[in-house]
């Protein structure tokens, strides 16, 4: 079961990457963020069965970086557009 959950995480990572490289999925797209958050969450669950420190650190950092990107993108969308001066 833990291996299956880990594989779902890997598929999520690869899906986000494949989508951005071949299918025009924008990094600001909510689907991109969901896939990039699902990946480390699933792999962290799988690591609870067979712990690996290097993989744990990698997954935690990937999760935090993705949250930071989501936060930054959501702030950009929330900010009003600057007025153009004449």
WOGI-V492376 format. One record per pair of residues at least 24 apart in sequence whose ideal C-beta (glycine too) atoms are under 7 Angstrom apart, sorted by sequence separation. I is the first residue (numbers start at 1). J is the second residue. If there is no record, write none. Layout:
I	J
I	J
This chain:
12	38
13	39
37	63
12	39
9	38
37	66
9	39
12	42
36	66
9	40
9	42
33	66
8	42
9	43
6	42
5	42
6	43
9	46
33	70
5	45
6	46
5	46
2	45
3	46
2	46
28	73
2	49
